[in-house]
Amino acid sequence: MLSRRLGCLPARVQARQPRLAGLRMMQVLPPPRLLRTGIDPAPLMLGNDTLGDCTSAGLGNAIRAVAALGGYQVAVTQADAIRFYAASTGYSPASPATDLGGVEADILAYAARHGFALGAQTLYPLWGSADPLDFNALRLVMAGFGVAYLGVRLSVSDMDLIEATDGACVLDVTGQTCGDTTPGSAGGHCLLAWAYDGTAPTDRVTLLTWGSAATRCTWRWLASRIMEVHGLLWPQLVLANGSYPTGPDLATLRARNAALLAG
């Protein structure tokens, strides 16, 4: 059974943090289901079994998920993820005490400025945030950007269930009988929302985390755990379905990211 580490620090809003509100793509109804049957996002652990680098692993796996939607794949290594984690948070492999996790907004701002370096290329995301309790916005992020980059507060009972099932479980707010059920009692975690089979409170969302797509949750569980939602657009990658923001939406997102970097 794999080890699993947490490392998403409490959500913090940056000055000039890019927002997705106002984009045309965010003013429509999301699809009632987002199944993605037969598409393998191929998530990797990327060091998150030994380090609290989930914010970096989330970026690496977002790249891979978007590539899978485009019908190809991008190589992301554990060394790539750890190198970015060190650069973006101050972690030093020589000093385990510096493995303190990261703040998602800070990580995304760093990635936008410095890129996420891979073996043969460096990818620079454009990003924007949505209201974490607006699930219509969250579903539009999943449909339009490929995945949603989330920060959640996990309970001890959540982690107990994940460990007991090796991640092949459905997280919900009922039926967990062991461990502290308080959101955040285990810590914060960065993961990706990939697919959903409906929009009712008990319908299930597929999560990409700890190198697997086996963990799912209900919308009502997510409502009790979520603390932030971000959409990532990788201009160097291409989605086969053409759903990436284009035209005025792309120009607006570029301008909002430029304002953040200028500040």
C-alpha positions in Angstrom: 0.0 0.0 0.0 1.3 3.4 -0.9 2.1 6.2 1.5 0.3 9.5 0.9 1.3 13.0 2.1 -0.6 16.2 2.4 0.8 19.7 1.7 -1.8 22.2 0.7 -1.6 25.2 3.1 -4.7 27.3 3.9 -6.1 29.2 0.9 -4.8 32.7 0.5 -5.8 35.4 -2.0 -3.1 37.3 -3.8 -3.4 41.0 -4.7 -4.6 41.1 -8.4 -5.3 37.3 -8.3 -6.8 36.4 -11.7 -10.5 35.6 -11.6 -12.6 33.6 -14.1 -15.7 35.6 -13.4 -16.9 37.5 -16.4 -15.5 35.2 -19.0 -18.1 34.2 -21.6 -17.3 30.5 -21.0 -18.3 31.0 -17.3 -21.8 32.4 -18.2 -23.4 29.2 -19.6 -24.8 26.1 -18.1 -22.3 23.3 -17.4 -22.9 19.9 -18.9 -25.2 17.7 -16.8 -22.5 14.9 -16.9 -18.8 14.9 -17.7 -17.9 11.2 -18.1 -14.7 11.1 -20.2 -15.1 7.3 -20.6 -12.2 5.7 -22.3 -9.8 8.7 -21.7 -6.9 7.8 -19.4 -5.5 11.0 -17.7 -2.5 8.8 -16.5 -1.9 10.6 -13.2 1.4 10.0 -11.5 2.5 10.1 -7.8 5.3 12.6 -8.6 6.8 12.4 -5.1 3.6 12.9 -3.1 4.1 9.7 -1.3 7.2 11.0 0.5 6.9 14.8 0.2 4.1 17.3 0.8 4.4 18.4 -2.9 0.8 17.9 -3.9 0.6 21.5 -5.3 3.5 20.6 -7.7 2.2 17.1 -8.4 -1.2 18.7 -9.2 0.4 20.9 -11.9 2.3 18.0 -13.4 -0.9 15.8 -13.5 -2.9 18.7 -14.9 -0.5 18.8 -17.8 -0.9 15.1 -18.3 -4.7 15.2 -18.1 -5.0 18.0 -20.7 -2.6 16.1 -23.0 -4.8 13.0 -22.7 -7.8 15.0 -23.7 -5.9 16.0 -26.8 -5.0 12.4 -27.7 -1.4 12.5 -26.7 0.8 12.5 -23.5 3.5 14.6 -22.0 6.3 13.1 -19.9 6.4 14.5 -16.4 8.9 13.0 -14.0 9.2 12.9 -10.2 12.4 14.9 -10.5 10.5 17.6 -12.5 7.8 17.9 -9.8 10.3 18.0 -6.9 12.5 20.6 -8.7 9.4 22.8 -9.1 8.3 22.2 -5.5 11.7 23.3 -4.3 11.9 26.4 -6.5 8.3 27.5 -5.6 8.2 26.9 -1.9 11.8 27.0 -0.6 11.9 23.2 0.1 15.5 21.9 0.1 16.1 18.1 -0.3 19.1 18.6 2.1 16.8 19.8 4.8 13.6 17.7 5.4 12.3 20.4 7.8 11.7 22.6 4.8 9.1 20.3 3.5 6.2 22.5 4.6 3.8 22.4 1.6 2.6 25.3 -0.4 -0.2 27.9 -0.9 -1.9 27.2 -4.2 -2.2 30.9 -5.3 1.5 31.4 -4.6 2.4 28.2 -6.5 0.3 29.2 -9.5 1.7 32.7 -9.6 5.2 31.2 -9.5 4.3 28.8 -12.4 2.9 31.7 -14.5 6.1 33.7 -14.0 8.8 31.0 -14.1 7.0 28.0 -15.8 6.9 24.3 -15.0 10.1 22.9 -16.4 10.1 19.5 -18.0 13.0 17.6 -19.6 12.6 19.2 -23.1 10.3 22.2 -22.5 9.0 24.6 -19.9 5.2 25.1 -19.8 3.7 28.4 -18.6 0.1 28.3 -17.4 -2.5 31.1 -17.5 -4.8 30.7 -14.5 -7.8 32.1 -12.8 -9.9 31.4 -9.7 -13.5 30.7 -9.1 -15.8 30.9 -6.1 -15.2 27.5 -4.4 -18.9 27.2 -3.4 -20.2 27.9 -7.0 -20.3 24.3 -8.3 -21.7 25.5 -11.7 -18.4 27.4 -12.0 -16.4 24.4 -10.9 -18.1 22.2 -13.5 -17.4 24.8 -16.2 -13.8 24.9 -15.2 -13.6 21.1 -15.5 -15.3 21.1 -18.9 -13.5 24.1 -20.3 -10.0 23.7 -18.9 -9.7 20.0 -18.7 -9.5 19.7 -14.9 -10.1 21.9 -11.9 -7.1 22.5 -9.6 -8.6 22.3 -6.1 -7.6 22.8 -2.5 -9.5 20.7 0.0 -9.5 20.1 3.8 -9.3 16.4 4.5 -10.4 14.8 7.7 -8.7 12.0 9.6 -11.7 9.8 8.6 -11.2 10.6 5.0 -7.5 9.6 5.2 -8.4 6.4 7.1 -10.8 5.4 4.3 -8.3 6.2 1.6 -5.5 4.3 3.2 -7.8 1.3 4.0 -9.0 1.0 0.4 -5.7 2.1 -1.3 -7.6 5.0 -2.7 -10.3 3.0 -4.4 -13.2 4.6 -2.5 -16.0 7.1 -2.6 -15.7 9.9 -0.1 -18.9 11.1 1.5 -20.2 12.9 4.5 -22.0 9.9 5.9 -21.0 6.3 6.5 -17.5 7.1 7.9 -17.4 5.5 11.4 -13.7 5.8 12.4 -11.5 8.8 13.0 -12.2 12.5 13.3 -14.7 13.6 10.7 -13.9 17.3 11.1 -12.8 18.9 7.7 -9.1 19.8 7.9 -8.4 17.5 10.9 -5.9 15.6 8.7 -4.7 18.7 6.7 -5.0 20.3 3.4 -4.5 18.6 0.0 -4.3 19.7 -3.6 -6.0 17.5 -6.1 -7.7 17.6 -9.5 -11.4 17.2 -10.3 -11.6 15.3 -13.6 -15.1 14.0 -14.3 -18.6 13.7 -12.8 -21.6 11.5 -13.4 -24.3 14.0 -12.4 -24.9 17.1 -10.5 -27.1 15.9 -7.6 -25.5 16.1 -4.1 -24.9 12.3 -4.0 -23.6 12.0 -7.6 -19.9 11.2 -7.9 -16.9 13.2 -8.9 -13.7 11.5 -10.1 -10.6 12.9 -8.5 -7.0 12.7 -9.7 -4.7 12.4 -6.7 -1.8 10.3 -5.5 -1.1 8.8 -8.9 -4.6 7.4 -9.4 -8.1 8.1 -10.7 -9.7 5.6 -8.4 -10.8 8.0 -5.7 -14.2 9.5 -6.1 -16.3 11.7 -3.9 -19.9 13.0 -3.7 -20.7 16.7 -4.4 -21.9 17.0 -0.9 -18.6 15.8 0.5 -16.8 18.3 -1.8 -19.0 21.1 -0.5 -17.9 20.3 3.0 -14.2 20.1 2.2 -13.4 22.5 -0.6 -11.5 25.7 0.1 -10.4 26.9 -3.4 -10.9 26.3 -7.1 -8.6 27.3 -10.0 -8.6 26.8 -13.7 -5.4 26.3 -15.6 -4.9 27.0 -19.3 -1.7 25.7 -20.9 -1.3 27.7 -24.1 1.5 25.3 -25.3 -0.9 22.4 -25.1 -3.9 21.7 -27.4 -7.2 20.1 -26.6 -8.6 18.0 -29.4 -12.2 19.1 -28.6 -11.3 22.8 -29.1 -13.0 23.7 -25.8 -10.1 25.8 -24.5 -10.9 29.5 -24.0 -10.3 31.4 -27.2 -10.9 34.9 -28.6 -12.0 37.5 -26.0 -11.9 35.0 -23.1 -8.3 34.2 -23.8 -7.4 37.8 -24.2 -9.1 38.7 -20.9 -7.3 35.8 -19.1 -4.0 36.9 -20.5 -4.6 40.5 -19.4 -5.5 39.4 -15.8 -2.4 37.2 -15.6 -0.3 40.1 -16.9 -1.7 42.4 -14.2 -0.7 39.9 -11.5 2.8 39.5 -12.9 3.2 43.2 -13.3 2.3 43.7 -9.6 
